[in-house]
Every structure is written in structure tokens, then in C-alpha cells.
Amino acid sequence: MQNSHLKPGVVWGETYQQLVSACKKGGYALPAVNVIGTNSINAVLESAARNKSDIIIQLSSGGAQFFGGPSLADSLTARTLGAISAAQHVHKMAEHYGICVVLHTDHANKSLIPWVEAMITHSADHHRQSGTPLFSSHMLDLSEEPLADNLAECRRILAKLAPLGMSLEIELGVTGGEEDGVGSEDLGSADHSRLYTQPEDVWQAYETLKPIGHFSVAASFGNVHGVYAPGNVKLRPEILDKSQKLIQQKTGIEKAVNFVFHGGSGSDKKDIENAISYGVFKMNIDTDTQFAFAHGIGGYVAQNPEAFQAQISPTTHKPLKSLYDPRKWLRVGEKSMGARMDEAFKDLGSTGRSLAA
Ligand SMILES: [Zn+2]
């Protein structure tokens, strides 16, 4: 499977599953980067191509709303259309970068289930017309609900996704910190025991969802969204190992679960390595790439302050157009984000391992 070659572009169904298997067998993971516009999408595609790595591009519902245009009234329709528009851009461009791209949506809590269902309807239309869904996978984060409700709803949605060749990411246990106001929990008030998923819960999820379709699990092993001062919560990736071993005992299948690492920004390299060895194939990255984009532009503004205040330089009396052209400083943001991505590919071991050929 590791040597199989895939067509560059958006993967789904069989090709998506090949990608996940290749990661787990090859002992590496793919960065899953949150995007909010064509600048961040292009920066991610460019850096993945440069690093010869496959990549996961994802949108939160807030990111989708922003992609569609923040002046539109905030509604499920705006969030759906924004996500569809982003997906169409990726479908159009991905193959030209020569790598495989997973298209995914991030945290959707109970109130956002209609958002996910609306996107599934669009994928079903796309599937009828072109034979492919729009997205490779969606996430449902019902970790705030009782486990039985969480799994029943995930089962219902996966039954809609599976016939379209789409996968579902679920969440068990709570990821601390905040992300887009979804799946959020104030670190100070978080019940720490909920930050660690029980292996028994992972088994229940496996038993419920395995017969329905392809899925992955964001299990909590002390993960926190965002970057905080170290020492607040301890990462315990061995929870993933314990879950895999429990399921192996019951089914005989080694590393049966596809794990996802949320809240990866600022993580210790050793914790990342361990998590990957326990079956993590996807690590979300948002906070660090957001900062990189902003930091690059901040440096540019500091170097060219006149260009952001006047069209003609008050000191040299020359036009500043070539400096304030948004392409100039947005490009600096893209490159800075790409440089942070270079690090992510290296940390996750995916550099040079694209299955596309
Ligand atoms: Zn997350």
C-alpha cells in the first residue's frame, strides 16, 4: 500500500483510505490546516507541493462563514455556501500542485449538525454530477453530549456519508482551550478527567461505527486548543496506545483506530512522535499558522511603514504603490505561513512521502 501511487488532487473513498493506511504503516501523519480564504489555501497547497507531502485542508464553520464573506448575515446557509466555495477552489487547483489533498470540515457541535447535513446534500449533488463528493470527510464534535447520544448521532451521519465515499471524524472526551467558540472549554474551569478519553469509550465507538463506514477518532489525551503557558495540562499519548491495545484484544486487529491529534500547536516533539506511533494520522494546526501569517505581515508593515500611511512617500516623494499593493504583503503572509508548514511536515515525518505520482 505504501508504494501505491495516486492521482494528484482531492482524495475520497478508496484513495482517502489508502492515504490514511499509508500514514499509519509508514509511521507519519499529515498536517490538517485550517483555512479561511484563497490566500491560506494557496499557501498550504504551495508548501505541501514544495515538501512533497500530501495535506489535509479543513474549514471550521467560522472559517467557512469568513470564506463566503463576513458581511453576509451569519447563517447556516452562509456557512454552507462558504464551505462549498472553498471546496470548489481546492477541487479546481489541487491537482496542479501535484499532491493529494484531503478536504475536511472541523468541529461541528450539536447546533452545527444542520451545517454538516447541508454540506452532505451538496456533496450528494456533486456525486450525482461528477462521481465524486465535494469533501473527503466531515467532523462531528458531540463530546459535550452523553456518549450514547454522541455515538448514535455519529452513526446516523456516517450512514449518510458512507454511500458517498466520505469519512467521519468524531470526538471522544473534551479538547481544552477554545477554537472558534466550538468544542471549547475554558482551561481554568475544565474538568481535567474529561480531558482524557477512556479506552472503553473508544471501543464503544469502534463497535458502533465500524460496520457503518470509515471513521477517525479525535480522542483527548490532554490536548488543548491554542498555545498556553506550558505545565497546565499534561499530554498523555499513551491513552491512544491503551485504546488500540484494548481493541486489538477484542478484534485481533493491530492499530485498528485512525486517531486525530487536536490542539497540536506548541506540542512537544516527543509527544507528537509517540502519538504517531500509536496510530495518529492527522494533526490539526491552526493557531501556529495563524500567528505565522500575521507575524510575516507584521514584519513587512514595520519595514515599510510609509506605504501603509500614504500613497506618495513623504520623505522621497516617490509613489509607494509597489509596496502597498495587497499582493505584496498578502504574499509575505503566505510565505511566512508556508515556512511554518515546512516545520509541521518535518515534525510529522510526511516530507517527501506524497502518494501522488
Ligand atoms: Zn480541534
Boltz pocket constraint, residues with backbone or C-beta under 6 A from the ligand:
constraints:
  - pocket:
      binder: B
      contacts: [[A, 107], [A, 175], [A, 179], [A, 183], [A, 225], [A, 262], [A, 263], [A, 284]]
      max_distance: 6.0
